[in-house]
Amino acid sequence: MDSSEELVAVQHTLIELTINETTYTVENRIYDAPGGEHVAEYRVLLGQQVIKDWTRGNFVKYVHTQYNDNRLH
């Protein structure tokens, strides 16, 4: 995918996880890519610092906890 293309998320989810007394935020998004494909990506933040940048995969489906589902319209 060309990096100049603008992506519009159809679902955006934030999950807070605490591991060894450190709270991380996992940001998960699903967007429509050219050709009608749904693409999922996630990234991990510690405060405002990006620990792991956008990586393909749907993190939400692997987490069995409550999360803040912020669907974009």
C-alpha positions as CSV (number, residue, x, y, z in Angstrom):
1,M,0.0,0.0,0.0
2,D,1.3,3.5,-0.9
3,S,2.1,5.5,2.2
4,S,0.5,8.5,0.7
5,E,-3.0,6.9,0.7
6,E,-5.2,8.1,3.5
7,L,-6.8,5.3,5.6
8,V,-10.2,5.7,7.2
9,A,-10.7,3.4,10.3
10,V,-14.0,1.6,10.4
11,Q,-13.3,0.5,14.0
12,H,-10.9,1.9,16.5
13,T,-10.3,0.3,19.9
14,L,-8.2,1.3,22.9
15,I,-7.2,-1.3,25.5
16,E,-5.3,-0.7,28.7
17,L,-3.1,-3.6,29.9
18,T,-1.1,-3.7,33.1
19,I,2.0,-6.0,33.1
20,N,4.3,-6.0,36.1
21,E,2.7,-2.8,37.4
22,T,3.3,-1.0,34.1
23,T,0.2,0.1,32.2
24,Y,0.3,0.0,28.4
25,T,-2.3,1.2,25.9
26,V,-2.9,-1.0,22.9
27,E,-4.5,0.8,20.0
28,N,-6.2,-1.4,17.5
29,R,-7.8,-0.2,14.2
30,I,-9.5,-1.9,11.3
31,Y,-9.8,-0.1,8.0
32,D,-10.9,-0.6,4.5
33,A,-8.0,-1.0,2.1
34,P,-8.2,-0.5,-1.6
35,G,-9.9,-3.5,-3.2
36,G,-12.4,-3.9,-0.4
37,E,-10.0,-5.8,1.9
38,H,-10.4,-5.2,5.7
39,V,-7.0,-4.7,7.3
40,A,-6.4,-4.8,11.1
41,E,-3.4,-3.1,12.8
42,Y,-2.3,-2.4,16.4
43,R,0.3,-0.5,18.2
44,V,1.5,-0.3,21.8
45,L,2.1,2.9,23.8
46,L,3.5,3.6,27.2
47,G,2.0,7.0,28.0
48,Q,2.6,9.0,24.8
49,Q,5.7,7.0,23.8
50,V,5.2,4.4,21.0
51,I,6.7,1.1,22.2
52,K,5.7,-0.9,19.1
53,D,4.5,0.9,16.0
54,W,1.7,-0.1,13.7
55,T,1.8,-3.8,13.0
56,R,-0.7,-5.9,11.0
57,G,-2.9,-8.1,13.2
58,N,-6.1,-7.8,15.2
59,F,-5.0,-7.6,18.8
60,V,-8.6,-7.2,20.2
61,K,-9.6,-10.8,19.3
62,Y,-6.9,-12.2,21.5
63,V,-7.7,-10.2,24.6
64,H,-10.4,-11.5,26.9
65,T,-11.0,-8.4,29.0
66,Q,-13.3,-5.4,29.0
67,Y,-12.1,-2.7,26.6
68,N,-13.2,0.8,25.5
69,D,-14.7,0.3,22.1
70,N,-14.6,3.6,20.2
71,R,-16.2,3.0,16.9
72,L,-15.8,5.8,14.4
73,H,-18.8,6.8,12.2
